[in-house]
Amino acid sequence: IEQHLTETKQQINVLEEILDRNDISRSMLKDSMSKMMAFGQSVGGIMTSDEIVKGSISGYVFEQFEIACYTSLLAAARKAGDVASIPAIESILAEEQRMADWLIQHIPDTTEQFLLRSDADGVEAKK
């Protein structure tokens, strides 16, 4: 997860470079990022009190949302003929797909660990 946070920070820099190269306002990026964060938070609020499991599921859903966004951005770059941006967007898309794969692979174990801890006396299941 820490690796993905580092990747995300690098992705922001890459996206800002793409915006600058194409003379696109950064406020558009900020608006899009705000909407993505709001979406992630709303997804997080639909589950019950099992915070760890909820976080895993929300994270996976959010990664899928990002994958869809970058897939769309890649199509737009291709259509606009922005060949300079295509490799960077493809790289970001691959990072998001790897994170989604990691999350979905770990959801069963996270759920099992939550259930084991929630059944154990004196053990806080959320941690």
C-alpha positions in Angstrom: 0.0 0.0 0.0 2.9 2.4 0.8 4.4 1.6 -2.6 1.1 2.5 -4.2 1.0 5.8 -2.3 4.4 6.6 -3.7 3.2 5.7 -7.2 0.2 8.0 -6.7 2.3 10.9 -5.8 4.4 10.3 -8.9 1.3 9.9 -11.0 0.2 13.4 -10.0 3.4 14.8 -11.2 3.1 13.0 -14.5 -0.5 14.2 -14.9 0.6 17.8 -14.2 3.2 17.5 -16.9 0.6 16.2 -19.4 -1.7 19.2 -18.4 1.2 21.6 -18.9 2.2 20.1 -22.2 -1.4 20.4 -23.5 -2.1 23.8 -22.0 -4.9 22.4 -19.8 -5.9 24.2 -16.6 -4.8 22.5 -13.4 -8.2 23.4 -11.9 -9.6 20.7 -14.1 -7.3 18.2 -12.5 -8.2 19.4 -9.0 -11.9 19.2 -9.8 -11.5 15.7 -11.1 -9.4 14.6 -8.1 -12.0 16.1 -5.8 -14.8 14.2 -7.5 -12.7 11.0 -7.3 -12.1 11.5 -3.6 -15.8 12.2 -3.0 -16.7 9.0 -4.9 -14.2 7.0 -2.8 -15.6 8.4 0.4 -19.2 7.7 -0.6 -18.3 4.1 -1.5 -16.6 3.8 1.9 -19.8 4.8 3.7 -22.1 2.1 2.3 -20.8 -0.8 4.4 -21.3 -1.8 8.1 -18.9 -1.3 11.0 -16.3 -3.9 9.8 -13.9 -1.1 8.9 -11.0 -3.3 7.7 -13.1 -5.3 5.3 -15.0 -2.1 4.3 -11.7 -0.4 3.6 -10.5 -3.3 1.5 -13.6 -3.4 -0.6 -13.8 0.4 -0.9 -10.1 0.5 -2.0 -10.8 -2.1 -4.7 -13.9 -0.3 -6.0 -11.9 3.0 -6.1 -9.1 1.3 -8.0 -11.6 0.1 -10.6 -12.9 3.6 -10.9 -9.4 4.9 -11.4 -8.8 2.2 -14.0 -11.9 3.3 -15.9 -10.7 7.0 -15.7 -7.3 6.2 -17.0 -8.7 4.0 -19.8 -10.9 6.9 -20.9 -7.9 9.3 -20.6 -5.8 7.0 -22.7 -8.5 6.8 -25.4 -8.7 10.6 -25.4 -5.0 11.0 -25.7 -5.0 8.6 -28.7 -7.9 10.4 -30.3 -6.2 13.8 -29.8 -2.9 12.5 -31.2 -1.1 13.1 -27.9 1.5 10.4 -28.5 3.8 11.9 -25.9 1.3 11.2 -23.1 0.3 7.7 -24.1 3.2 5.8 -22.5 2.8 7.7 -19.2 -0.9 7.0 -19.1 -0.4 3.4 -20.0 2.1 3.1 -17.1 -0.3 4.7 -14.6 -3.0 2.4 -15.8 -0.8 -0.6 -15.3 0.0 0.5 -11.7 -3.7 0.9 -11.0 -4.4 -2.5 -12.4 -1.7 -4.1 -10.2 -3.1 -2.4 -7.1 -6.6 -3.6 -7.9 -5.2 -7.1 -8.4 -3.4 -7.0 -5.1 -6.5 -5.8 -3.3 -8.8 -8.4 -4.7 -6.3 -11.1 -3.9 -6.1 -10.0 -0.3 -9.8 -9.4 0.4 -10.6 -13.1 1.3 -7.7 -13.2 3.9 -8.7 -9.8 5.3 -12.3 -11.0 5.7 -11.2 -14.3 7.3 -8.9 -12.4 9.7 -11.6 -10.0 10.6 -14.0 -12.8 11.3 -11.5 -14.7 13.5 -10.7 -11.6 15.5 -14.3 -10.6 15.9 -15.0 -14.1 17.4 -12.1 -14.0 19.8 -12.6 -12.7 23.3 -10.6 -9.6 24.1 -9.5 -9.0 20.5 -10.5 -5.9 18.7 -11.6 -7.0 15.2 -11.1 -3.6 13.6 -7.3 -3.5 14.1 
